[in-house]
Structure formats: C-alpha cells, structure tokens
Amino acid sequence: MSVPSDDQKRVERVLTALLRPVSKILIKYNISLNTSVELIKRTLVEAAVDDSSPTDSLVSLRTGVHRKDVKRLRALMAEGGAENPPIRGLAVVLSLWANDPRFRDGKGQPRSLARKARDGVAGFDDLVRASKVDLAPATVLQELLAQSLVAMDAEGRITLLSKTFVAQSGEAALRAFEATVTDHVRVAAENVLSPTGAPRKFDQVVRYSHLSDASVAALEAEARKLARNYLEHMNAMAHRLQSDDDASGQLSNGQFVSGVFIAPASAGQRLTGGHVTPDPEKDKDP
C-alpha cells in the first residue's frame, strides 16, 4: 500500500474540513451514506471525463470507480444537463427592479408596481419578462412574497422591500447555498490546480483570532456595511454594461460572479472545522 504524500495529506485535511459542515446538511435532510457515495462517484467520473473522451477503463483507473459504475454514470450524464437554480432568476429580477429606469421612481428608487402595465407604465409582469428569466411572473411573485422581499397592498401594488436576495426559508436557503457556494469552491479549486506562474482568480480573506466579542461585533458591522456598498455598486455596474451590450448587439455570453462572505465567531467558537486557530500574527492575509 502506497504512503500518501504530504500534498495528498493536505488535500485530505482540506476535504475533511469541507465535508464537516456539508455532513451536517446531509444529516439534516436525511441524505444517506449510500446516496452520498453515489454522488461522489458521479462527480469523480465527471471530473475525469471533463472535455476529453477517455475510455471507461481509463476513467476507472483515474478515479477508483468500478468500470461498470463508470459506464452507468456516463450514460446518466449524457441524458440530462444541470438545472439553473430558481434563486438566480429571483436575484436577476431584483437587480433589474433596482437598476432599470423603467422600474424606478423620480428619486431613482425602485417604485411600487401594479401587477399589469397601466397607462403605458410598466408593471410587475413586464419586470419579470424584461429580466429574461425562465420563470412565470406568478411564480416569481409568490416566491418573493414568501421570502418577505416584497409586499402587496390592498390595491395589488407590489413594493420592493429589499434590493438583494437573502433567503429566509429552508428551501430557499438551500437554493441560495447551491447558487453561491459552488462558484466559490470552483474558484478556490481552480487556483490550486493552475500551473505555477499562471494567473490566479482573486480569492483572499482577512482572518484574525484572539478578539473580544465586542471587537468581533464591530468588525462584523463594518464588514456588512462595506459589503452592501460593494455589491450594490457592482450590481449597478453589471446591469449598465449588460444593457449596453444588448443595445450594441455584441456577443454577450460571458459571465461574471463576485460575492462576499462574513464569518464572525464569538469567544470559544472556531471557524476552521475544529482545527486550532493559528497564531494571530501569522493569520493575517493582505
């Protein structure tokens, strides 16, 4: 039996840290070990196949997945593609509402919308159609109401309560988890896999330990304020550029993702999956 290299041991530690919080979700939603193993097998096969067309035997050799399972999983992969999480569609609708002049008032704020257009003034259904999301207006409205992101008055006018989507219910929180964590993990993994000297995607963190609860609270409040400003700025800029691209007829298949996470922990809590926090002087990232 071969002895794992130092790099392999480090990857195993990272995988353990990743799986620990994920395992809590698996337990909460009754995802069994057999189901989890099946999902791991499929993702291993997908990664091994990638853009090339290796034989089933070669995929089995690379991954350790039995050749019969490789053949079965490749057939399943060929049958269906990935679905776009509905959460992304809701975020697009909110972004358009907050940034498009057709749906803002004279002060530049998102205006209350009637369900249907009236006297040439765009309504909520027009907003959803302009968002180009593959969701029915009634579905979008129902979800936004359920998440307390909009309010509807007695006359049926719909008012935006939040410019950004923050999932409130369990199901919506899961969809938000799907829509955000995958991009962050992908960027981190791509940085690890990039050849030496190749450009890296931006992925940095500020981490301090040995702080009082008051200091943690002050840092969290400041981080939330700056994060909101950053996301609103980037959201408005992306919307403007997207509108310009549409108007100019330029090829517009590019994608951009940027996000913020804030992970405060009070005294006695740990952020690193159970590992001891490093010395604070060595724990600062530029």
N, C-alpha and C positions, 0 to 999 in steps of 0.2 A: 504494500500500500504506500503510495507516494505521500511525502510530507508536504503540507501546504506551505507555500512561500509566504514571506512577510506581506506581500501585496494581497495575496488571497486571504490571509487572516484579517487584514484591514477591511477588505470588502465584506467579509463575513460579519465583522463588528458593525459596519455601516448597515448591512442588511438587517441585522438583529434590531438595531435602533429604529429602522424604518418599519419593521414588522410589528414592533411592540404596540404603538398606537393603532396601527391598522388592525391588529388582532383584537383589540377592544371593540372595534366596529364589527368585525366578523362575529364575535360572541354576541353582541347586542342584537344583531339581525339574523342570528341562527344560521350562519354560513358554516357548514361542517368542514372537517379536515379533508374529506374526500372531494368536496366541491372546490376547496382552496387548492388542493394538489392539481386538480384538473385545470384550473385557471392558470396555475404556474406552468404546467406543461404546455398549454396553448401559447402563452406569451414567450416561452423559450423557443418554441418552434417558429413563431412569427419573427422573432429577432434573428434566428439562424437563417431563415429564408430571405428576409429583407428584400432587396431589389434583385438579387440573383436567383438562380433556379437550381440549387443543389439537389442531388438525389436524396431520397428518403434515408438511405443508409448514411450519407454524409451528415445530414441533419441529426440523425440518431447518435452518431459518433460525437458531434459537437456538443450536444445537449444532455445526453444520457437518457433521453426519452426513447422508449421502445419503438422499433421501426413500425410496428402495426399501429401504435398510437400516433406516430408522425403522419402516416398515410391518412388515418381517420381525421386528424385535426386539420391537415392541409385541405381536405375535402370540405370541411366545415368552413374554413376560412374563405374558400372560393365561393361559397354560397351567399354570403352576406357581408355588407360593409358596416362600418361603425355609424351609429346614430349621432346626430348633433343634439347635445343636451338642451331641452327647452329653456333652461336657465339663461343660456346665451341669447336666445331670442328676446327674453324679457329685458335683459340688460341693454340690448340694441334699441328696443322701444323707448326705454327710459332715457337713453343717451340722446335720441332724436328729439324727444319731447323737451329736453333741457337745452338743446343747442340749435334747433332749426327755427328760423324766424317765423315760419308758418304756424308754429305752436307756442309762441311766446307772446307776452303782452308788451305794452309800450315801454315798460321798465326793463325789458329783457329777461323777465322771469317766466317760467312755464305757466301758461294760462289754463284756467279750467276749460274743459272741453265737453261739448254736447256729444252724445253717442254718434249722431249722424251730422253731416255737414248742414249748416243753416245759413241761408242768405250769402252763399259763397264763402263762408268761413269754415275752414277745415275742422272736422270733428275727430273723435277718438278712432273710429274705424279708418279714417283717412290716415291717421298717425300710424296705425298698425300696417296698413298697406304700403305706406311710404318707407317703413322700416325694412321691407323686403324679407320679412321672416316667414317661415313656413308654418304659421300658426293662425288660427281663426281669431278675429277680433274678440268674439265672445269668450274664447279660451284664455286669451291674454288678460282680459278684464277680470275674469273670475279668479285667476291666479294672483293678479295684483291686489285685488280686494282681500283675498285670503291671507296675503303676506303683509297687509296693512300698509302697502306702499301707495295706495290711492284711497280716496274717499268719494262717495257718491251722495249728493244731496237729494232732497225730495223731488226736485225737478229733473233729476237724472244727469246733472252735470258732474263730471269727473275731475277731481282735483289731485294733482301730484303731491304726495307728502314727503317723498324722498327722491333725490336725483340719482341715487345709486341703489343697486340691488343688494340688500343684506337679508339673506334667507332667515326666516323666522321658524317655520315648521320643520319637522323632522325630514319629510320627503324633499322639501325644497333645499334644506341644508345638505342633504346627500347629493342633490344635483349640483349645488354650488361646489361641493367638495370635488366632484367629478370634473367640473369645468375649470377648476383653478389649480388643484394640486398636481394634476398630470403635466401641465406646462412647466411648473417649477421643477419637478423631478426630472423631466426631459432635459431642461437646460443644464441642470447640475450634472446629469449623466453624460451629456454631450461634451461638457467641459473636461470631464475625466477622460473620455475616450479620444479627445482631439490629440493629434500628433504634437510632439514638442515643437514649440515655436509658432504653432497655428493660432489664429485669433480666437479668443475666448469670449463667450457671451457674458454680459455683465451679471454677476451674481455675488453680491457682497453683503456682509452683515456686521452690525455693531453688537458686541456681546460684553457685558460687564457682570461680575458677581460681587459678593460682599457689599451689597447695598442695603440700606434701611428700607422698610416698607414705604415710608414717605418719599424717598428718592425714586423708588420704582414707580410709584403713582405719578410723580411729577414727570418722569421720563415718558410714561405711557400717554399722559395727557398731551405733552408736546409732540410726540410721535403721531398721535391721531390727528392733531391739527395740521401738521405738515403733510401727512399722508393724504388727507382730504383735499388740501390745496393742490397737491401734485396730481392726484387722479382727476380732479375736475379740470385742471389745465390740460393734461394730456388727452382727456376725453374731448374737450372742445377743439383742440388742435387736430386730432384724428378725424373728427367729424368734418371740419373745414376742408382738410386735404382730400377726404373721400368725396365730398361734394364737388370739389374742383376736378378731381379725376373723372368723375361721372360726366361732368359738363364738357370736359375736353375730349372724351371718348378714348382716353388712354387705357391700355391694358391694365386691369385692376384686379389681379388675382393674388396680390401679396397680402400677407397677414402680419399683424403686429400685436404682441401681448406684453403687457407690463403690469406688475402688481406690487402690493405691499403687504407684509405680514408683521405683526407686532406680538411678541411673546413675553409678557411680563410674568414674573413669578415671585411670590412673597417669600419671606424667610422660611426655610425648611422645605421649599419646593425645589424641584430640579427640572431643567429643560432638556437634558441630554439623554432621555430614555433610561435613567437610572445610573448613569456613569457619574463619577465625581467631577465636579466643575473644575477646570484647570485654574492655575494661578491667575489672578486678575491682570497682572502686568503682562502676561503672555496671552491674554484673552481678548486683546483689543485688535479689531480689524480696521484698516484705514478706510 
